[in-house]
Amino acid sequence: MIATVAAAAGAAAGAWLVAPFVSMARRGTIDDRARAAVRAEADRADAIRRARRRETLVLAASIPAPRAPQREELLVS
């Protein structure tokens, strides 16, 4: 009985000691996750900037350029 309790306590202590290392192996350290979050935020900011630039270019392409006054006169007469 004492051996069983000691084995269970040893297993629980071992699991408690190993758990942080398993977590770091699976998800990375807190610093790794923070760096990944900063990179993802920078990537999102770049993607938003590129999308706004594309939107500006599309709008500029869809708006007809104003005609020069002398060309307008040639078309009317």
C-alpha positions as CSV (number, residue, x, y, z in Angstrom):
1,M,0.0,0.0,0.0
2,I,2.8,2.5,0.9
3,A,4.6,1.5,-2.3
4,T,1.5,2.3,-4.4
5,V,1.0,5.7,-2.7
6,A,4.7,6.5,-3.1
7,A,4.6,5.5,-6.8
8,A,1.5,7.6,-7.4
9,A,3.1,10.6,-5.6
10,G,6.3,10.1,-7.6
11,A,4.3,9.9,-10.9
12,A,2.3,13.0,-10.0
13,A,5.5,14.9,-9.1
14,G,7.2,13.8,-12.3
15,A,4.2,14.9,-14.4
16,W,4.1,18.3,-12.5
17,L,7.9,18.8,-13.3
18,V,7.6,17.6,-16.9
19,A,4.4,19.6,-17.9
20,P,6.1,22.9,-18.5
21,F,8.7,21.3,-20.8
22,V,6.0,19.5,-22.8
23,S,4.1,22.8,-23.1
24,M,7.3,24.6,-24.3
25,A,8.0,21.8,-26.8
26,R,4.4,22.0,-28.2
27,R,3.7,25.7,-28.2
28,G,7.1,27.3,-27.7
29,T,8.2,29.6,-24.9
30,I,6.4,32.8,-24.0
31,D,9.1,34.8,-25.8
32,D,8.7,32.7,-28.9
33,R,4.9,33.3,-28.9
34,A,5.4,37.0,-28.3
35,R,7.8,37.2,-31.3
36,A,5.4,35.3,-33.5
37,A,2.6,37.7,-32.4
38,V,4.7,40.7,-33.3
39,R,5.6,39.3,-36.7
40,A,1.9,38.4,-37.4
41,E,0.9,42.0,-36.5
42,A,3.5,43.4,-38.8
43,D,2.4,41.1,-41.6
44,R,-1.2,42.2,-41.0
45,A,-0.2,45.9,-41.1
46,D,1.7,45.3,-44.4
47,A,-1.3,43.4,-45.9
48,I,-3.6,46.3,-44.9
49,R,-1.2,48.8,-46.4
50,R,-1.0,46.8,-49.7
51,A,-4.8,46.5,-49.8
52,R,-5.3,50.2,-49.3
53,R,-2.7,50.9,-52.1
54,R,-4.5,48.5,-54.4
55,E,-7.9,50.1,-53.6
56,T,-6.4,53.5,-54.4
57,L,-5.1,52.3,-57.7
58,V,-8.4,50.6,-58.6
59,L,-10.3,53.8,-57.8
60,A,-7.9,55.9,-59.8
61,A,-8.2,53.6,-62.8
62,S,-12.0,53.7,-62.7
63,I,-12.4,57.5,-62.6
64,P,-12.1,59.0,-66.0
65,A,-9.5,61.7,-66.4
66,P,-10.8,65.2,-67.0
67,R,-10.7,66.4,-70.6
68,A,-8.6,69.3,-71.5
69,P,-10.6,72.4,-72.5
70,Q,-9.2,72.7,-76.0
71,R,-10.0,69.1,-76.7
72,E,-13.5,69.6,-75.5
73,E,-13.9,72.5,-78.0
74,L,-12.7,70.3,-80.8
75,L,-15.3,67.7,-80.0
76,V,-18.1,70.2,-79.8
77,S,-17.5,72.0,-83.0
